[in-house]
């Protein structure tokens, strides 16, 4: 154990600041926005310049170059392919539910020594950003992305045959102050995630105070006010009524069509909204230096004996000043299994997380934090697990803007209602190459 702690301290002192993979999509949007501005500038230059015949072919060639990037689409609009190859090499001291990104510690198996070691690339992802025409003064763009976290086949070496999974697939109409989005994206509720290169398929602290879900939705975003004191921004919409009960209703086999479970049987969509105050970002897809937000969720779930509400209220914040930063969120709610809340149980719970960040150098950063989710009102909502918490610390190093490495330590503690606390120590060495 002393050797492990020594290695952890050494590697922690060698890492640095880098974007998370979730930030990659925002960067792609910013690049396309810049490309759009350059293209409009060239078109304006073509209109303003004197009609010298020998210059026209040169300007037309520049416009053509900007109008179509590396991959040609049938609609002749710009498209950019992106992706990240992610390698996770990991070690566990106990019996976690997921080996590579554990979120619940399970009891030891009789007759077997606890612990595991392996490596995986199933968090790797690939996708595309597409630009479209202008409609009603709003620019159309679309994003689609997938990873390989969809499970493994029932085969002797199925561990290396990761199956694809849809992450994002949406179309946006972006105006000056208003945007409309249709498709699958991260939910509106509690959008903040801890800084980690390890957790990309599911974010770090999932089921330990960090609510998360990507789901089909229709939402509207609007900048209500903007000035020297920042921006007031509102987001609201409807979302597919996912109850998080597929495993209990469908067994362990794959389903060809979505089953009609508690969420679908409610016959109503879930509703989510968020109101935030943030610093005015440098561009439409830039991360603001500070932001404070409140958000809410309401849905219904119909079971054989009752219709139950699913609701949540959340507050979040994120602040960066110089080399230091911190962020977090807090929530309270009921029946939040689909979002990783209530420790994947039908119950009332509250929780959240907090993290601190240090950008030691332009390449090296240190990040750490703690998240917890615990149930209350056990008389009305009996459940086998009462509390789940995770402490994490990591260091991230940018070898180049495209190639990053990280070392992360997590200590996971799961408290059952009856019995002793289950713990798992997790070490993870991550390398990510983005293109």
C-alpha positions as CSV (number, residue, x, y, z in Angstrom):
1,X,0.0,0.0,0.0
2,X,2.9,2.4,0.7
3,X,4.3,1.8,-2.8
4,X,0.9,2.6,-4.3
5,X,0.6,5.8,-2.3
6,X,4.2,6.7,-3.3
7,X,3.4,6.2,-7.0
8,X,0.2,8.2,-6.6
9,X,2.0,11.2,-5.1
10,X,4.8,11.1,-7.7
11,X,2.4,10.9,-10.6
12,X,0.1,13.5,-9.1
13,X,3.0,15.9,-9.0
14,X,3.6,15.4,-12.7
15,X,0.2,16.1,-14.3
16,X,-1.6,19.2,-15.7
17,X,-4.5,21.2,-17.0
18,X,-6.5,19.9,-19.9
19,X,-9.9,20.0,-21.3
20,X,-12.3,17.2,-20.5
21,X,-13.7,15.3,-23.4
22,X,-17.1,16.9,-22.9
23,X,-15.3,20.3,-23.7
24,X,-14.2,18.9,-27.0
25,X,-17.7,19.4,-28.6
26,X,-17.7,23.0,-27.4
27,X,-14.3,23.6,-29.0
28,X,-15.6,22.1,-32.3
29,X,-18.5,24.4,-32.3
30,X,-16.2,27.4,-31.6
31,X,-14.0,26.4,-34.6
32,X,-17.1,26.2,-36.9
33,X,-18.3,29.5,-35.6
34,X,-14.9,31.0,-36.5
35,X,-15.0,29.3,-39.9
36,X,-18.5,30.8,-40.5
37,X,-17.2,34.3,-39.7
38,X,-14.2,33.9,-42.1
39,X,-16.5,32.7,-44.8
40,X,-18.8,35.7,-44.4
41,X,-15.8,38.0,-44.5
42,X,-14.6,36.6,-47.7
43,X,-18.1,36.9,-49.3
44,X,-18.2,40.6,-48.2
45,X,-14.7,41.1,-49.6
46,X,-15.9,39.6,-52.9
47,X,-18.8,42.1,-53.0
48,X,-16.7,45.1,-52.0
49,X,-13.6,44.7,-54.2
50,X,-13.4,46.2,-57.6
51,X,-14.3,43.7,-60.4
52,X,-10.8,42.9,-61.5
53,X,-11.2,39.8,-63.6
54,X,-7.9,38.2,-62.6
55,X,-8.7,38.4,-58.9
56,X,-12.1,36.8,-59.1
57,X,-10.9,33.2,-59.5
58,X,-8.6,33.6,-56.5
59,X,-11.4,34.9,-54.3
60,X,-13.8,32.2,-55.5
61,X,-11.2,29.5,-54.7
62,X,-10.9,30.9,-51.1
63,X,-14.7,30.9,-50.7
64,X,-14.8,27.3,-52.0
65,X,-12.1,26.3,-49.6
66,X,-13.9,27.7,-46.6
67,X,-17.3,26.5,-47.7
68,X,-16.3,22.8,-47.8
69,X,-13.9,21.3,-45.2
70,X,-12.1,17.9,-45.5
71,X,-15.2,15.7,-45.7
72,X,-17.8,16.4,-48.4
73,X,-21.4,16.0,-47.7
74,X,-24.3,15.4,-50.1
75,X,-25.7,18.9,-49.1
76,X,-22.4,20.6,-49.8
77,X,-22.2,22.2,-46.4
78,X,-19.2,22.0,-44.1
79,X,-18.7,19.0,-41.9
80,X,-15.9,18.2,-39.4
81,X,-15.1,14.8,-38.1
82,X,-13.8,14.6,-34.5
83,X,-13.0,11.8,-32.1
84,X,-10.9,10.7,-29.2
85,X,-9.0,7.5,-28.6
86,X,-9.2,6.8,-24.8
87,X,-7.1,4.2,-23.0
88,X,-7.9,3.3,-19.4
89,X,-5.6,1.0,-17.4
90,X,-7.1,0.5,-13.9
91,X,-6.8,-1.4,-10.6
92,X,-9.5,-2.0,-7.9
93,X,-9.1,-3.1,-4.4
94,X,-12.7,-4.3,-3.9
95,X,-15.7,-5.4,-5.9
96,X,-17.1,-2.4,-7.8
97,X,-20.1,-2.6,-10.1
98,X,-18.1,-1.3,-13.1
99,X,-14.4,-2.1,-13.3
100,X,-13.2,0.9,-15.4
101,X,-15.4,3.7,-13.9
102,X,-16.9,2.3,-10.7
103,X,-19.8,4.1,-9.0
104,X,-21.2,1.5,-6.5
105,X,-19.1,-0.8,-4.2
106,X,-20.6,-4.3,-4.0
107,X,-20.1,-7.0,-1.3
108,X,-17.2,-9.4,-1.5
109,X,-17.8,-12.7,-3.2
110,X,-17.4,-15.7,-1.0
111,X,-14.4,-17.8,-1.8
112,X,-12.8,-15.2,-4.0
113,X,-10.1,-12.7,-3.2
114,X,-11.4,-9.1,-3.9
115,X,-9.6,-6.9,-6.4
116,X,-9.1,-6.6,-10.2
117,X,-6.8,-5.2,-12.9
118,X,-7.4,-4.6,-16.6
119,X,-7.4,-2.1,-19.5
120,X,-10.1,-0.9,-21.8
121,X,-10.7,1.5,-24.7
122,X,-14.5,1.4,-24.7
123,X,-14.7,5.1,-23.7
124,X,-13.2,6.1,-27.1
125,X,-15.6,8.2,-29.2
126,X,-16.1,9.5,-32.8
127,X,-18.5,12.0,-34.2
128,X,-19.2,14.8,-36.6
129,X,-20.3,18.5,-36.5
130,X,-22.2,19.7,-39.5
131,X,-23.1,23.2,-40.7
132,X,-26.4,24.0,-42.6
133,X,-28.2,26.9,-44.2
134,X,-29.9,29.8,-42.5
135,X,-33.6,29.5,-41.6
136,X,-35.6,32.5,-40.2
137,X,-32.4,34.3,-39.4
138,X,-31.0,31.3,-37.4
139,X,-28.1,29.2,-38.5
140,X,-28.6,25.4,-38.6
141,X,-25.9,23.1,-37.3
142,X,-25.9,19.5,-36.1
143,X,-23.9,17.1,-34.1
144,X,-23.7,13.3,-33.8
145,X,-21.3,11.3,-31.7
146,X,-21.0,7.8,-30.4
147,X,-18.6,5.8,-28.1
148,X,-18.2,2.1,-27.4
149,X,-19.7,1.8,-23.9
150,X,-22.8,-0.1,-25.1
151,X,-21.8,-3.4,-23.5
152,X,-19.9,-6.5,-24.6
153,X,-21.0,-9.6,-26.4
154,X,-21.5,-12.9,-24.7
155,X,-18.2,-14.4,-26.1
156,X,-15.1,-15.9,-24.4
157,X,-13.1,-12.7,-25.3
158,X,-16.0,-10.3,-25.2
159,X,-14.0,-7.8,-23.0
160,X,-12.2,-6.5,-26.1
161,X,-15.4,-6.3,-28.3
162,X,-16.9,-3.1,-27.1
163,X,-20.3,-2.3,-28.7
164,X,-21.2,1.2,-29.9
165,X,-23.6,3.5,-28.1
166,X,-25.2,6.8,-29.2
167,X,-24.0,9.8,-27.1
168,X,-25.3,12.9,-29.0
169,X,-27.5,13.3,-32.0
170,X,-29.2,16.7,-32.4
171,X,-29.9,19.6,-34.6
172,X,-29.6,23.2,-33.4
173,X,-30.9,26.5,-34.8
174,X,-28.7,29.3,-33.4
175,X,-29.8,32.9,-33.4
176,X,-28.3,36.0,-31.9
177,X,-30.0,35.5,-28.5
178,X,-32.2,32.4,-29.0
179,X,-31.4,28.8,-29.8
180,X,-33.7,25.8,-30.5
181,X,-32.4,22.3,-30.1
182,X,-34.0,19.0,-31.2
183,X,-32.4,15.6,-30.5
184,X,-30.3,13.7,-27.9
185,X,-28.1,15.8,-25.7
186,X,-27.1,16.2,-22.0
187,X,-30.1,17.0,-19.9
188,X,-30.9,20.6,-18.7
189,X,-30.9,19.7,-15.0
190,X,-27.6,20.0,-13.1
191,X,-25.2,20.3,-16.1
192,X,-21.9,20.6,-14.2
193,X,-19.4,17.7,-14.1
194,X,-16.1,17.3,-12.1
195,X,-12.9,17.8,-14.0
196,X,-11.6,14.3,-15.0
197,X,-10.2,12.5,-18.0
198,X,-11.3,9.2,-16.5
199,X,-15.0,9.7,-16.6
200,X,-16.2,10.4,-20.1
201,X,-18.8,7.7,-20.9
202,X,-20.3,8.4,-17.5
203,X,-18.9,11.5,-15.6
204,X,-16.9,11.2,-12.4
205,X,-19.1,11.1,-9.2
206,X,-22.0,9.6,-11.1
207,X,-24.3,8.1,-8.4
208,X,-22.2,10.1,-5.8
209,X,-24.0,13.4,-6.1
210,X,-23.5,14.2,-9.8
211,X,-26.8,13.9,-11.7
212,X,-26.4,13.0,-15.4
213,X,-28.3,11.7,-18.4
214,X,-28.2,12.2,-22.2
215,X,-31.7,11.8,-23.6
216,X,-34.0,12.9,-26.5
217,X,-35.4,16.3,-25.9
218,X,-36.7,19.6,-27.4
219,X,-35.5,22.7,-25.7
220,X,-35.2,26.4,-26.2
221,X,-32.3,28.6,-24.9
222,X,-32.5,32.3,-24.5
223,X,-30.2,35.1,-23.3
224,X,-32.6,37.3,-21.3
225,X,-30.2,40.1,-20.5
226,X,-26.5,40.9,-21.2
227,X,-24.3,43.6,-19.9
228,X,-21.2,44.5,-17.9
229,X,-22.6,42.5,-15.0
230,X,-22.9,39.3,-17.0
231,X,-25.7,37.4,-18.7
232,X,-29.0,36.0,-17.6
233,X,-29.7,32.9,-19.5
234,X,-32.8,30.6,-19.5
235,X,-33.1,27.1,-20.8
236,X,-36.3,25.0,-20.8
237,X,-37.9,22.1,-22.7
238,X,-39.4,18.6,-22.6
239,X,-37.5,15.3,-22.4
240,X,-38.2,11.7,-23.0
241,X,-39.7,10.2,-19.8
242,X,-36.9,7.8,-18.9
243,X,-37.5,6.2,-15.5
244,X,-34.3,4.2,-15.2
245,X,-36.0,0.8,-14.7
246,X,-35.0,-1.0,-17.9
247,X,-32.8,-3.5,-16.1
248,X,-35.5,-4.6,-13.7
249,X,-38.2,-4.8,-16.4
250,X,-36.2,-6.4,-19.2
251,X,-33.7,-8.7,-17.6
252,X,-30.2,-9.0,-18.9
253,X,-30.9,-9.4,-22.6
254,X,-30.8,-6.8,-25.3
255,X,-34.0,-5.3,-26.6
256,X,-34.7,-4.6,-30.3
257,X,-37.3,-1.9,-29.5
258,X,-37.6,0.4,-26.5
259,X,-39.8,-1.4,-23.9
260,X,-43.0,0.2,-22.5
261,X,-41.8,0.8,-18.9
262,X,-42.8,3.1,-16.1
263,X,-41.6,6.3,-17.9
264,X,-43.3,5.6,-21.2
265,X,-46.5,4.4,-19.5
266,X,-46.9,7.8,-17.8
267,X,-47.9,9.1,-21.3
268,X,-46.4,12.5,-20.5
269,X,-42.9,14.0,-21.2
270,X,-40.6,15.1,-18.4
271,X,-40.1,18.9,-18.1
272,X,-36.8,20.5,-17.2
273,X,-35.6,24.1,-16.9
274,X,-32.6,26.2,-15.8
275,X,-31.9,29.8,-15.1
276,X,-28.3,31.0,-14.8
277,X,-26.2,34.1,-14.2
278,X,-22.8,34.0,-15.8
279,X,-19.9,36.1,-17.1
280,X,-20.4,37.1,-20.8
281,X,-18.3,34.5,-22.7
282,X,-15.9,35.5,-25.4
283,X,-17.9,33.5,-28.0
284,X,-21.1,31.5,-28.3
285,X,-19.5,28.3,-27.3
286,X,-16.8,29.5,-24.9
287,X,-16.8,28.6,-21.2
288,X,-17.6,31.6,-19.0
289,X,-15.2,32.5,-16.1
290,X,-18.0,32.2,-13.6
291,X,-21.6,30.9,-13.5
292,X,-24.3,30.3,-11.0
293,X,-27.5,28.4,-11.9
294,X,-30.7,26.9,-10.5
295,X,-32.6,24.1,-12.3
296,X,-35.5,21.8,-11.9
297,X,-37.1,18.6,-13.2
298,X,-40.6,17.0,-13.1
299,X,-41.8,13.8,-14.6
300,X,-44.1,10.9,-13.8
301,X,-43.7,7.1,-13.6
302,X,-46.6,4.7,-13.8
303,X,-46.1,1.3,-12.1
304,X,-48.6,-1.5,-11.7
305,X,-50.0,-0.2,-8.4
306,X,-49.4,3.6,-8.5
307,X,-48.3,6.7,-10.5
308,X,-45.2,8.2,-8.8
309,X,-43.7,11.6,-9.4
310,X,-40.1,12.1,-10.3
311,X,-38.8,15.6,-9.3
312,X,-35.6,17.4,-8.5
313,X,-34.4,20.9,-7.6
314,X,-30.7,21.7,-8.1
315,X,-28.3,24.6,-7.7
316,X,-24.8,24.7,-9.3
317,X,-21.8,27.0,-9.6
318,X,-18.4,27.3,-11.3
319,X,-15.7,29.9,-10.8
320,X,-12.3,30.3,-12.3
321,X,-9.8,33.0,-11.3
322,X,-6.3,32.8,-12.6
323,X,-4.8,29.4,-11.8
324,X,-7.5,28.5,-9.3
325,X,-11.0,27.2,-9.9
326,X,-13.8,25.5,-8.1
327,X,-17.3,24.2,-8.8
328,X,-20.1,22.0,-7.7
329,X,-23.8,21.3,-7.4
330,X,-26.4,20.4,-4.8
331,X,-29.7,18.6,-5.4
332,X,-32.7,17.2,-3.6
333,X,-35.3,15.0,-5.3
334,X,-37.3,11.8,-5.6
335,X,-37.1,8.8,-7.9
336,X,-34.0,10.0,-9.8
337,X,-32.6,6.6,-10.7
338,X,-32.4,7.6,-14.4
339,X,-30.1,10.4,-13.5
340,X,-27.8,8.4,-11.1
341,X,-29.6,9.9,-8.1
342,X,-31.1,8.1,-5.1
343,X,-28.3,5.6,-5.7
344,X,-30.4,4.1,-8.6
345,X,-33.4,3.4,-6.3
346,X,-37.0,4.5,-6.0
347,X,-36.5,6.9,-3.0
348,X,-36.0,10.4,-1.8
349,X,-32.4,11.6,-1.6
350,X,-30.2,14.7,-1.5
351,X,-26.6,15.2,-2.4
352,X,-24.1,16.9,-4.5
353,X,-20.4,17.4,-5.1
354,X,-17.7,20.0,-4.8
355,X,-14.3,20.2,-6.5
356,X,-11.2,22.4,-6.5
357,X,-8.8,23.0,-9.5
358,X,-5.3,24.2,-9.7
359,X,-3.6,25.0,-13.1
360,X,0.0,24.6,-11.9
361,X,1.4,25.3,-15.4
362,X,-0.2,25.8,-18.9
363,X,0.1,22.0,-19.3
364,X,-0.3,20.6,-15.8
365,X,-3.4,20.7,-13.5
366,X,-4.4,19.1,-10.2
367,X,-8.1,18.5,-9.5
368,X,-9.9,16.9,-6.5
369,X,-13.2,16.8,-4.9
370,X,-15.9,14.8,-3.1
371,X,-19.5,13.8,-3.9
372,X,-22.2,12.1,-1.9
373,X,-25.8,11.0,-2.3
374,X,-27.9,9.8,0.7
375,X,-31.5,8.8,1.2
376,X,-33.9,10.0,3.8
377,X,-37.5,9.2,4.9
378,X,-36.8,5.4,5.0
379,X,-40.2,4.7,6.6
380,X,-42.0,5.7,3.4
381,X,-39.3,4.8,0.9
382,X,-37.5,1.6,2.0
383,X,-34.3,0.8,0.0
384,X,-31.3,-1.4,0.4
385,X,-28.7,1.3,0.1
386,X,-28.6,4.5,2.3
387,X,-25.6,6.4,1.2
388,X,-22.9,6.5,-1.5
389,X,-19.9,8.7,-1.6
390,X,-16.7,9.1,-3.6
391,X,-13.5,11.1,-3.0
392,X,-11.3,11.7,-6.1
393,X,-8.0,13.4,-6.9
394,X,-6.2,13.5,-10.3
395,X,-3.6,15.2,-12.3
396,X,-3.9,15.9,-16.0
397,X,-1.0,16.6,-18.3
398,X,-1.1,18.0,-21.9
399,X,1.8,16.5,-23.9
400,X,0.4,18.4,-26.9
401,X,-3.0,20.0,-27.4
402,X,-4.2,16.7,-29.0
403,X,-2.5,14.2,-26.6
404,X,-3.2,14.1,-22.9
405,X,-2.5,11.9,-19.9
406,X,-4.0,11.6,-16.4
407,X,-3.6,9.6,-13.2
408,X,-6.6,9.5,-10.9
409,X,-7.3,8.0,-7.5
410,X,-10.9,7.4,-6.2
411,X,-12.1,6.1,-2.9
412,X,-15.7,4.8,-3.1
413,X,-17.8,4.1,0.0
414,X,-21.3,2.5,-0.3
415,X,-23.4,2.2,2.9
416,X,-26.2,-0.4,2.9
417,X,-29.1,0.0,5.3
418,X,-28.1,-3.2,7.0
419,X,-24.5,-4.3,7.2
420,X,-21.1,-2.7,7.1
421,X,-19.8,-0.1,4.6
422,X,-18.4,-1.4,1.4
423,X,-15.3,0.3,0.0
424,X,-13.2,0.3,-3.1
425,X,-10.0,2.0,-3.9
426,X,-9.6,2.7,-7.6
427,X,-6.4,3.7,-9.5
428,X,-6.7,4.7,-13.2
429,X,-4.1,5.7,-15.8
430,X,-5.7,7.4,-18.7
431,X,-4.3,8.5,-22.1
432,X,-6.4,10.3,-24.7
433,X,-5.6,11.3,-28.2
434,X,-8.0,13.7,-29.9
435,X,-8.4,14.4,-33.6
